[in-house]
Amino acid sequence: MTLDDERTLNHLLDALNEAGDGHDVSVQDILDEIGERSIMPVVLAVSILLVSPLSGIPGMPTLSAIVLILLIGQALAGRKHLWLPGFLSRRRLARARLQVATSWLRRPATWFDTHSHPRLRPLARNPLRKVALLLCMAIPLTWPFLELLPFMTSFGAGAVALLAFGLVTRDGYFLLAGYAVTFGILYAGIFLVQAAT
């Protein structure tokens, strides 16, 4: 199954569930299932998984951040086929954990699918597309430092997921929501730093 023509979150969750054929699922299994010519759906897949309870697994936020930064860098460079180094593509996740995460995401995914359609398309085209991609790259830079705070990365992953979903579906409303969440997180971070000093 590939997502070249399928733009719904539920199709993406189906692809994640179908990835691999053993007890563990590798990053490469997920890439093979989604399609290596589909950079933004892979970005969306990684970010929505980190919105789920998987973000509480030690090392998962840092691994996800590295993957996202590499993928989005390739999207900004205009690459048509994505590439990940072997040490990342071979990383594995227990299938049972992956299925728990996709099951947890089904209800919000259905809501997103029902309420999305192409709107405010200029927000999803260059040069504004590059602004969204740069934000999607910048947000994960903070995740390795937030590993000690369980599930904190889920907020940033939610912002990346909204931006990626808006780009995949060409729905400017979700891009605007992603910007709003991003600046909300930034404001909260500045407030917390000021309060601590």
N, C-alpha and C positions, 0 to 999 in steps of 0.2 A: 504493500500500500504506500502511495506517496501523497503528499499534500499539495502538489502543484495546482490542482484544481479544487481542492477542498479547503475552505477557509473557516471552518467552524472549530470551536474548541472541543466539541465532543468527538469530531473526527480525529483531532490531535490526541485526545485521551485514548481513543480506540487504538491508534497507532502505537502509543506507549505500551498499552496492554499486550499488543501483539508482538512487540519487539523480543528478539531472542527466542531460544527454544529450550532453556534449561532452568535451573533454580535461581541463577543469577542473571542479571541483564547488564551488559556492558554499554558504555557510551557509544561504541561503534555499532552495537545492535540497534540502538535508538536512531543513529544516523542512517543506517541501512533501511530502517522501516519508514522514516519520514522522507528520506531522499536527500542526497548530498548536494542537490542544486537548490535546496530550499533553506537558505540561511535564516531568514526571519522566522519561519515556523519552528526551527530548532531553538532560536533565541527565546521564542514564546514558550516552548516546551520546558526549557531549563528554568525560566523565571517562574512559571506557574507551579512547577514542582517545588520550588523553594518557598512558595506561599503556603504550601501544605505543611503538615508536621515533619516532613523530611528535613526542614531547616534546623531541627533540633539535633540531627546526627552530627557528631563532632567531625569537622573537616569538610562537611558538605557545602557550607557557605563559601569557603575559600576555593574549593574545587569548582563550584558553579561560577564564582567570580572570574577565575582564570579562563574557563570555557567561554563565558559571555564576552569578555574583553577580546579574546582571539577572534571569535565569530564576528563581532560587531566591527572590529578593525578590518576584517575581510570585506564586510558589506560596504564600509566606507570607501575601501579601495576599489570597489566595483567587481570583485571576484565573482565568478559564476558558480564555481565549485568550492565548497568549504573544505577546510583542512584542519586537522588537529594532530598534535604530536602523539606518538604511540603511548607515552606514559599516561596521557589523558584518555585517549580512545579505549584503552584497555581497562580503565577503572570500572569496577562492577558494583552493582546494587542488588540486594536481595529482591527477587521478584515479588515476594509477599509484601514487602514494604512499598514497592512501587504500586502494587494493586490497591493497597490501603490508601495511598496518596491520590490515585486517580479516582477511586470511589468517593473520597472526601471532597474532590473537586467537581463532581458531576453536577450537583445542584447549581452552584454559581456559574458553571460553564453553560448550562442550559439557559440561564437567565441572560448571559452575555450573548449567546447565539441568537436568542429571540429578539434582542433589542439592538442588534448591530446591522447596519447596511451602509453602503457608501454615502458619506455626507461630508461637507466641507473638505472636499478632496484636495484642494491646494495645500492643506496642512500635511498631507501624506506624500507630497511631491517635493523635489528639490527646489529651492534650497532648504525649506523647512524640514524635509525628511532628514537631512543631515543633522539638523539641530536635535531632533528626537534621537537619532542614533548616537550622537555625542553624549546626550544625557544617559542613554542606556549603557554607555561605556563608563561614564563617570560614577554612577551610583554604585556599581559593584566594587569599586576601589575601596570602599569603606568596610566591606563585609568581613575581611580577615580580622579587622580590629574589633568587630562586634561578636566574634565567636563566643566570647565569655558570657555574653548576655543572650540566653536561649531565646530563639524565635524573633529576636529584634530584626534580623535580616529580612524577615517576612514582609515588613513594611516597604523596604526598598525594593524587594522583589515584586511586590504588588504594583509599584510605580513602573518598573521595567515591563511587567506583564501588560499593563494598560497601554503603554506606549507601543510595545511590539504588536499587541492586538489591533491597535488603531492603524498601524502601518500595514499589517497583513490584510485587514478588511477594508482599508482605505476609509476608515470612519474617523473623521476629525473630532467627533464628540469624545471618543475614547482617548484620543491624543490629548485633548484639553483636560480630561480627567487625570491623565498621567502627569501632565505638567502641574496640575493643582496638588496632587499627592506629593510630587517631588518637592515643590516649594513649601508645602506644609511640613514635610520632614526636615527640610533645611531650617525653617523658622523654629521648629521645636528643638533642633540641635543647638542653634545659636542661643535660644532661651535657656537651655539646660547648662550650657557652658558659662553663660553670664551669671546664672544663679549659683554656680559652684565656685565662682571666683569673687 
